[in-house]
Amino acid sequence: MKKYVMLELYRSSEGNEETIQELKSLMNLIMGDISVKDEPIISKTLIKLSYDPDLITKRLNRKVGRHKAFLHEGNWDIDSYESLDEYLNKRSERTTSVKLEDLEQRIQERGAAQVAKELEVSRATLFRKLKKARENGSDIVK
């Protein structure tokens, strides 16, 4: 449902053109419309802004830029290696997936908080990934 805002600018005021251009830029950002009507009889410029709050909310809540949490099994710290070649050569020692059985055993032995810290994810993410693997019948947690 569209909403409307009416603004009046006095014609004698300086900077009206700049104000209107700024409003147009703002309405482009929020995907709204602007209509400008000059009224010489009352010495005012009437501006009507229209926008859809639902569309703005959808646009703001798109979760753009959020990254997917990966499990970091092995040594991912590039600074701990002597050289870039060593880091690249030991690629097979690093993975973003762990066997479900191994992960469950590690949680029993060391606790979920410690295992999550080792895998560089939060405890909640660890349990969410475990649940997803179990529901899918997978023996690998990604």
C-alpha positions as CSV (number, residue, x, y, z in Angstrom):
1,M,0.0,0.0,0.0
2,K,1.5,3.3,-1.1
3,K,2.0,6.2,1.2
4,Y,2.2,9.8,0.3
5,V,3.9,12.9,1.7
6,M,3.2,16.4,0.5
7,L,5.8,19.2,0.9
8,E,5.6,22.9,0.1
9,L,8.6,24.9,-0.8
10,Y,8.5,28.7,-0.9
11,R,9.5,29.9,-4.3
12,S,11.5,32.7,-2.8
13,S,13.8,30.3,-0.9
14,E,17.2,29.6,-2.3
15,G,18.4,26.1,-2.9
16,N,15.0,24.7,-4.0
17,E,16.4,23.1,-7.1
18,E,19.1,21.4,-5.1
19,T,16.5,20.3,-2.5
20,I,14.4,18.8,-5.3
21,Q,17.4,17.0,-6.8
22,E,18.3,15.5,-3.4
23,L,14.7,14.4,-2.9
24,K,14.8,12.7,-6.3
25,S,18.0,10.9,-5.4
26,L,16.4,9.8,-2.1
27,M,13.3,8.5,-3.8
28,N,15.4,6.6,-6.3
29,L,17.1,4.8,-3.4
30,I,13.9,3.8,-1.8
31,M,12.2,3.1,-5.2
32,G,9.6,5.8,-4.7
33,D,8.1,8.5,-7.0
34,I,8.3,12.2,-6.8
35,S,6.1,14.8,-8.6
36,V,6.9,18.5,-8.6
37,K,4.2,21.1,-9.3
38,D,4.9,24.8,-9.5
39,E,2.1,27.0,-8.2
40,P,2.9,30.6,-9.1
41,I,-0.5,31.9,-7.7
42,I,0.5,30.9,-4.1
43,S,4.2,31.4,-4.7
44,K,5.0,27.8,-3.7
45,T,6.3,24.6,-5.2
46,L,4.3,21.5,-4.3
47,I,6.2,18.2,-4.0
48,K,4.4,14.9,-3.7
49,L,6.5,11.9,-2.6
50,S,5.0,8.4,-2.9
51,Y,6.6,5.2,-1.6
52,D,5.7,1.6,-0.7
53,P,6.8,0.8,2.9
54,D,6.5,-2.9,2.3
55,L,8.8,-2.7,-0.7
56,I,11.4,-0.8,1.3
57,T,11.2,-3.4,4.1
58,K,11.7,-6.2,1.7
59,R,14.6,-4.5,0.1
60,L,16.3,-3.8,3.5
61,N,15.8,-7.4,4.7
62,R,17.2,-9.3,1.6
63,K,20.2,-10.6,3.7
64,V,22.5,-9.5,0.9
65,G,26.1,-9.7,1.9
66,R,25.6,-12.3,4.6
67,H,28.1,-15.1,4.3
68,K,27.5,-18.8,4.7
69,A,29.3,-20.2,7.8
70,F,31.8,-22.9,6.8
71,L,33.4,-25.4,9.2
72,H,37.2,-24.9,9.2
73,E,38.7,-28.3,9.9
74,G,42.5,-28.2,10.1
75,N,44.9,-25.2,10.2
76,W,43.4,-22.3,8.1
77,D,45.7,-19.6,9.5
78,I,47.9,-18.6,6.6
79,D,50.3,-16.7,8.9
80,S,51.3,-19.9,10.8
81,Y,52.9,-21.3,7.6
82,E,56.4,-20.5,6.5
83,S,55.4,-19.7,3.0
84,L,52.5,-19.5,0.7
85,D,53.7,-22.7,-1.1
86,E,53.6,-24.6,2.2
87,Y,50.0,-23.3,2.8
88,L,49.0,-24.4,-0.7
89,N,50.7,-27.8,-0.5
90,K,48.9,-28.6,2.8
91,R,45.5,-27.9,1.3
92,S,44.5,-31.6,1.7
93,E,44.8,-31.1,5.5
94,R,42.1,-28.4,5.5
95,T,38.5,-29.1,4.8
96,T,35.1,-27.5,5.2
97,S,33.3,-30.7,6.0
98,V,33.6,-33.3,8.8
99,K,32.2,-36.8,9.2
100,L,29.1,-36.8,11.3
101,E,30.2,-39.7,13.5
102,D,33.6,-38.0,14.2
103,L,31.9,-34.7,15.0
104,E,29.5,-36.3,17.5
105,Q,32.3,-38.2,19.2
106,R,34.4,-35.0,19.5
107,I,31.4,-33.2,21.0
108,Q,31.0,-36.0,23.6
109,E,34.7,-35.9,24.5
110,R,35.4,-32.2,24.5
111,G,32.0,-30.4,24.6
112,A,30.1,-28.5,21.9
113,A,31.6,-25.1,22.8
114,Q,35.2,-26.3,22.4
115,V,34.4,-28.2,19.1
116,A,32.6,-25.1,17.7
117,K,35.6,-22.9,18.6
118,E,38.0,-25.3,16.9
119,L,35.8,-25.3,13.8
120,E,35.5,-21.5,13.9
121,V,31.7,-21.4,14.1
122,S,29.2,-20.6,16.8
123,R,27.7,-23.3,18.9
124,A,24.3,-22.6,17.4
125,T,25.7,-22.9,13.9
126,L,27.4,-26.2,14.8
127,F,24.1,-27.7,16.1
128,R,22.2,-26.3,13.1
129,K,24.6,-28.0,10.7
130,L,24.4,-31.3,12.7
131,K,20.6,-31.2,12.6
132,K,20.6,-30.5,8.9
133,A,23.0,-33.4,8.2
134,R,20.9,-35.8,10.3
135,E,17.7,-34.7,8.6
136,N,19.2,-35.2,5.2
137,G,20.6,-38.6,6.1
138,S,24.1,-37.4,5.3
139,D,27.2,-38.8,7.1
140,I,29.1,-35.6,6.3
141,V,28.5,-32.2,8.0
142,K,29.2,-29.2,5.8
